[in-house]
Structure formats: C-alpha cells, structure tokens
Amino acid sequence: MNDMNNQIAVESLNRIMELELAGVVKYTHYSLMVYGYNRIPIVDWLKGNATESLSHAHRAGELVTLLGGHPSLKIGPLLETEKHDIGDILRESLEHETIALAAYYDLLKIATRTHPETSGVQSVLLEEYARELIVQEEMHLDEVNKMLRKPGEISPFSS
C-alpha cells in the first residue's frame, strides 16, 4: 500500500481497536449487572463477548504496528444508560455491534481501494482480516437479534 493508504488503514484499525476496547468495558459492566433466574448463562455469554472484544482489539493493534503505526490508547464511546434489564443490555449490545460492523466494512473498503498506478487489491492481508471479522460480527448480531425475539417469533427483531 502507498503511504497515504497506509495511514488511512492505520486510522481505521485504531478506530476498530478503540471500539473493541469499549466492548470489553461494556460487556464486563453488563455481566456484573445481570440478575434473575437465568443469570449464570447470560453472564457467561457476556464475559465471552468481553474476551472476544479484547482479542479483536489486540488483533487490530497488531495490524497497526505491522503497518508501522502507533496503536491508540483511546477507548471508544462509553455511555452509562442506567438501564440494566436484559432486554436493554441486549439492545445496547446490538447497537454497539452494529457500529463495530460498520467499522470493519470501512476497513474492507480501504483494503480493496485501487489506484490508477496499481491494479487489484491494495492489501490482501487487510481484506481477509476485514472479511473474517465482518463474518464474526454479523453472526454475533444475528445471535443478539435472536435473543431479543420473543419465544416462537421467527421474524427478525426490529427496535
């Protein structure tokens, strides 16, 4: 990739890293705020999401350094809504994951951008990484969407 695309990719990866680190904080917080009969499996699921977000942040940071950039020390937006009903938590999770998915799609656009002086994909590494994480995020969104449906409902949840 040329220097300009390299810098754009680093900025995109740093944004992803910040969003994923925010996910670590959010999912950890959510896991502490679940009460009721189904607490244990939901807490385990939320802790798993926190662990996955940390792994995603680490991978993004590794790519930042691979491209010669400096990993961000920032964390994405954290908003305490004071809503801790499991439905509220899942809707917030759906929103967070939707934003993260958009960031991975942005990276995919950067990775596949072409220029007149070159032909084809600018970075197969970044393209494959973005595609892999897009699949994971879309599957996660589907999982949350199914959790938000009432038992027996087939059609997707819409807020």
Secondary structure, 3 states (H helix, E strand, C coil): CCHHHHHHHHHHHHHHHHHHHHHHHHHHHHHHCCCCCCHHHHHHHHHHHHHHHHHHHHHHHHHHHHCCCCCCCCCCCCCCCCCCCHHHHHHHHHHHHHHHHHHHHHHHHHHCCCCCCCCCCCCHHHHHHHHHHHHHHHHHHHHHHHHHCCCCCCCCCCC
